[in-house]
Amino acid sequence: MSEGAVEKIRAIETPEGTFTIRLILDDLGSIYPGMIRYTVEVLCGAEPVATYAVNSYEVPPGSLIDTREAAEILFSRLAHDVASRPHAYTRPRRLTRPLPGSGTSDVVILQGSPRRFGNSARIASWCADEAARAGLSSRIFFLHEFSIRPCIGCYACYNYGYCPVDDDMPWIVRALESASVIVVCTPVYTGTVPAGLKAVIDRCQWLHARQKVLGREVHARGLLVAVAGRRGAAPFVCITRVVSMFMENLGIRPAAPVLIGDLDRARDVRKIEGAEDDVRAALRTLFAPGDEG
Ligand SMILES: Cc1cc2nc3c(=O)[nH]c(=O)nc-3n(C[C@H](O)[C@H](O)[C@H](O)COP(=O)(O)O)c2cc1C
């Protein structure tokens, strides 16, 4: 049940009992400037049986209808529906889908390269190995093998704490929410992360919403390990920014990234002197007991 200010309330007497419809306003300005959410709740007696919400970020600029009007329409349509078929509202309707998967891992590795046996995949296997040595469970997500659609910017996740886009993302959200260490292993593609990883990063806005709406905090430390074809620091300027914004958005505390260049020449990360040691050392520091960063 929403805890915002009740703006409007109506009791509806039916043969199935008394229903109450409430229009509630929540000021979500602490999440985004000016964000307001209206929730319309149907109660059967004292029990909430249906909840619909709309927020001001859902409405595109120039729309002929504003959020308050949309909420008012929702209110009157629900009032009409409850009065005309009350039997449909005697039991709770759930809009929120539970996240799948019970098997959670201490260390979650997001492997961003489409190449199953490429350098990022090799680095991911070093990470999993280091986790095992530290007595931790791990899971590598080969993101290219998941069906993840791009974020559609609907902002519906700030209504209910779940994303309406139906694909494999719930598995990743579930894993990230329970991990204590999150490693992003990725190549640089055109200066930044590959498209599949970018889709996952954008869709993690859902995790941000879950934190804000449901209070499900991510309590993890993070590490970026990136590989690039070219030498020097230049290829990593954008990718480090993108991945640190991703971590910052979710409250993941990042360690110093491990950046490995010159792969166009070396082809194989195992041929780059010190690369494996650097990756393993960064992980050992993250796994060290008492490292609260
Ligand atoms: C589409 C594409 C774009 C790339 N863009 C860059 C780039 O902007 N800068 C760079 O240094 N390397 C770039 N590379 C090279 C990769 O980062 C490099 O080959 C890396 O080792 C591939 O990682 P993987 O073996 O894990 O797939 C690009 C490669 C591809 C396929």
Ligand as a Chemical Component Dictionary entry (heavy atoms), coordinates in Angstrom:
data_LIG
# 
_chem_comp.id                   LIG 
_chem_comp.type                 NON-POLYMER 
_chem_comp.pdbx_formal_charge   0 
_chem_comp.three_letter_code    LIG 
# 
loop_
_chem_comp_atom.comp_id 
_chem_comp_atom.atom_id 
_chem_comp_atom.alt_atom_id 
_chem_comp_atom.type_symbol 
_chem_comp_atom.charge 
_chem_comp_atom.model_Cartn_x 
_chem_comp_atom.model_Cartn_y 
_chem_comp_atom.model_Cartn_z 
_chem_comp_atom.pdbx_ordinal 
LIG C1  C1  C 0 33.210 -3.540  -33.300 1  
LIG C2  C2  C 0 34.532 -3.374  -32.656 2  
LIG C3  C3  C 0 34.920 -2.131  -32.205 3  
LIG C4  C4  C 0 36.158 -1.947  -31.590 4  
LIG N1  N1  N 0 36.501 -0.703  -31.155 5  
LIG C5  C5  C 0 37.696 -0.506  -30.567 6  
LIG C6  C6  C 0 38.072 0.776   -30.123 7  
LIG O1  O1  O 0 37.332 1.748   -30.225 8  
LIG N2  N2  N 0 39.300 0.927   -29.542 9  
LIG C7  C7  C 0 40.160 -0.116  -29.394 10 
LIG O2  O2  O 0 41.258 0.086   -28.878 11 
LIG N3  N3  N 0 39.807 -1.372  -29.777 12 
LIG C8  C8  C 0 38.606 -1.599  -30.373 13 
LIG N4  N4  N 0 38.238 -2.853  -30.769 14 
LIG C9  C9  C 0 39.149 -3.984  -30.525 15 
LIG C10 C10 C 0 38.733 -4.838  -29.317 16 
LIG O3  O3  O 0 38.590 -4.053  -28.161 17 
LIG C11 C11 C 0 39.775 -5.924  -29.067 18 
LIG O4  O4  O 0 39.896 -6.724  -30.215 19 
LIG C12 C12 C 0 39.444 -6.804  -27.885 20 
LIG O5  O5  O 0 40.552 -7.593  -27.567 21 
LIG C13 C13 C 0 38.300 -7.754  -28.164 22 
LIG O6  O6  O 0 37.974 -8.381  -26.970 23 
LIG P1  P1  P 0 37.473 -9.909  -26.896 24 
LIG O7  O7  O 0 38.633 -10.756 -27.318 25 
LIG O8  O8  O 0 37.120 -10.101 -25.467 26 
LIG O9  O9  O 0 36.307 -10.051 -27.809 27 
LIG C14 C14 C 0 37.020 -3.056  -31.410 28 
LIG C15 C15 C 0 36.626 -4.310  -31.876 29 
LIG C16 C16 C 0 35.404 -4.481  -32.492 30 
LIG C17 C17 C 0 34.995 -5.872  -32.972 31 
# 
loop_
_chem_comp_bond.comp_id 
_chem_comp_bond.atom_id_1 
_chem_comp_bond.atom_id_2 
_chem_comp_bond.value_order 
_chem_comp_bond.pdbx_ordinal 
LIG C1  C2  SING 1  
LIG C2  C3  SING 2  
LIG C2  C16 DOUB 3  
LIG C3  C4  DOUB 4  
LIG C4  N1  SING 5  
LIG C4  C14 SING 6  
LIG N1  C5  DOUB 7  
LIG C5  C6  SING 8  
LIG C5  C8  SING 9  
LIG C6  O1  DOUB 10 
LIG C6  N2  SING 11 
LIG N2  C7  SING 12 
LIG C7  O2  DOUB 13 
LIG C7  N3  SING 14 
LIG N3  C8  DOUB 15 
LIG C8  N4  SING 16 
LIG N4  C9  SING 17 
LIG N4  C14 SING 18 
LIG C9  C10 SING 19 
LIG C10 O3  SING 20 
LIG C10 C11 SING 21 
LIG C11 O4  SING 22 
LIG C11 C12 SING 23 
LIG C12 O5  SING 24 
LIG C12 C13 SING 25 
LIG C13 O6  SING 26 
LIG O6  P1  SING 27 
LIG P1  O7  DOUB 28 
LIG P1  O8  SING 29 
LIG P1  O9  SING 30 
LIG C14 C15 DOUB 31 
LIG C15 C16 SING 32 
LIG C16 C17 SING 33 
# 
